[in-house]
Amino acid sequence: MTLSKAAMNAAAVVLALGSIAGCAGNQAAPSAAIDQAEQRIDEADRAEAQRYANRELNMAREKLTLAREAQQEGDEERAARLAQHAELDAVYAAAMADNQETQAAVQELRDSLETLQSELERQSGFQSEQPSGSPSADF
C-alpha cells in the first residue's frame, strides 16, 4: 500500500502538532527548530506551494523571519515556538499544493474519459448508420 503525498504531508502535520504539544514545556533549541522550518519551507517551494498556497507559504516565511529575530534578541522560547509554527505553515502549504495538483490530475482524467466516451458514442452512432450490407470504414 502506498500513501499519496497529501496523506504523507497530513501525517507530518499531525506529528508536528504532537511534537509542539509534547514539547510545550521543554522547548527545542531554536537553531534546530529554525533549521527544520527552513527545510520544510524549501520542501514547500519544491511542491509549488508558491503557486497553490501562496498565503500559507508567505506566513511560514514571515514566522521564520520573526523566529530569527527572536533568537538574535535572546528570546529562545519565542524563537523556537515561531520556528515550529513556521514549519507547520510550510507543511500545510506543501499539503495544499499537493492536493491542488492531485485535483488537477483528477480533472484531467475526467476530461479524458468524457472525450473517450464521446468518441465511442460517435463511432457507435456512425457504425449503426451504415447499411447492413456495406463494409464499415476503419478509422
Secondary structure, 3 states (H helix, E strand, C coil): CCCCHHHHHHHHHHHHHHHHHHCCCCCCCHHHHHHHHHHHHHHHHHCCHHHHCHHHHHHHHHHHHHHHHHHHCCCHHHHHHHHHHHHHHHHHHHHHHHHHHHHHHHHHHHHHHHHHHHHHHHHHHHHHHCCCCCCCCCC
